[in-house]
Amino acid sequence: MPTFVMLTRLAPGALSSPEALEEAEKAMMAQLRSVCPEVTWLASYAVLGPHDYLDVFTAPDIETAVRVSSLVRSFGHAHTEVWAATEWQRFKELVRDLPPAGQPHTPVLPG
């Protein structure tokens, strides 16, 4: 199943207290399980920088990832970015047969 990384930035004043943050998280996860039961949440991090949170999840397709992003935006009054991610070992397998930089690729034709 494809893996997605989601960065979230809350709107200023979106949550008034740590308790409100936890309540919003519980409500959002309950809604997510109901609406997108095929999504598996892999990790969540609070991060420094222009975003507040980084989440990693799997979903069957991009449309489901869009639904996750929309749901998070609606609960947290937030801006989200979702990126498809490829596990490092798989990425190396995918690029192993590419030609070196600057050299044309000559496909091998059968027969």
C-alpha positions in Angstrom: 0.0 0.0 0.0 1.4 3.5 -0.8 2.9 5.5 2.0 2.2 9.2 2.4 3.8 12.0 4.5 1.5 14.8 5.6 2.8 18.1 7.0 0.3 20.2 8.9 0.3 23.8 10.0 -2.5 24.9 12.3 -4.1 28.2 11.8 -3.2 30.8 14.5 -5.6 30.4 17.5 -7.1 27.2 16.1 -6.7 25.4 19.4 -7.0 27.2 22.7 -5.3 24.8 25.0 -3.4 21.5 25.2 -6.7 19.8 26.2 -8.4 21.2 23.1 -5.5 19.7 21.0 -6.0 16.2 22.6 -9.8 16.4 22.1 -9.4 17.5 18.5 -7.0 14.6 17.9 -9.3 12.0 19.4 -12.3 13.3 17.4 -10.3 13.5 14.2 -8.9 9.9 14.6 -12.4 8.5 15.4 -13.7 10.2 12.2 -10.8 9.0 10.2 -11.3 5.4 11.3 -15.0 5.7 10.3 -14.5 7.4 7.0 -11.2 5.8 5.9 -10.9 2.5 7.7 -8.3 1.3 5.2 -5.8 4.0 6.3 -3.1 2.9 8.7 -1.4 5.6 10.7 2.3 4.8 11.0 3.8 7.8 12.9 3.1 11.3 14.2 5.7 13.9 15.1 5.6 17.5 16.4 8.2 19.4 14.4 10.0 22.7 14.4 9.9 25.0 11.4 7.1 26.2 9.2 4.9 23.2 10.0 3.5 22.0 13.4 3.2 18.2 12.7 4.4 15.5 10.4 2.3 12.3 10.0 3.1 9.2 8.1 0.3 6.8 6.9 -0.5 4.3 4.3 -3.6 4.5 2.1 -4.7 2.5 -0.9 -4.6 5.5 -3.3 -4.1 9.2 -3.7 -7.9 9.8 -3.5 -7.9 8.3 0.0 -4.9 10.4 1.0 -6.8 13.5 -0.2 -9.7 12.5 2.1 -7.3 12.2 5.0 -5.8 15.6 4.3 -9.3 17.2 4.0 -10.4 15.6 7.2 -7.4 16.9 9.1 -7.9 20.4 7.7 -11.5 20.5 8.8 -10.7 19.4 12.4 -7.6 21.5 13.0 -8.4 24.6 10.9 -5.1 23.8 9.3 -3.1 23.8 6.1 -1.8 20.4 5.0 0.6 19.1 2.4 0.6 15.4 1.4 3.5 13.8 -0.4 3.8 10.3 -1.7 6.8 8.5 -0.2 8.9 5.6 -1.4 10.8 3.4 1.1 14.6 3.9 0.6 15.3 0.3 -0.4 12.5 0.3 -2.9 13.7 3.6 -4.3 17.2 2.1 -4.9 15.6 -0.8 -6.7 13.5 1.5 -9.0 16.5 3.6 -10.0 19.2 0.9 -10.2 18.8 0.4 -14.0 18.6 4.1 -15.0 21.4 5.3 -17.2 24.2 7.4 -15.7 23.6 11.2 -15.6 24.1 12.8 -19.1 23.9 9.5 -21.0 21.0 8.6 -23.2 19.0 5.6 -22.3 18.9 2.9 -25.0 16.0 0.6 -24.4 16.6 -3.1 -24.9 14.0 -4.4 -27.4 13.0 -8.0 -27.4 13.9 -10.2 -30.3 
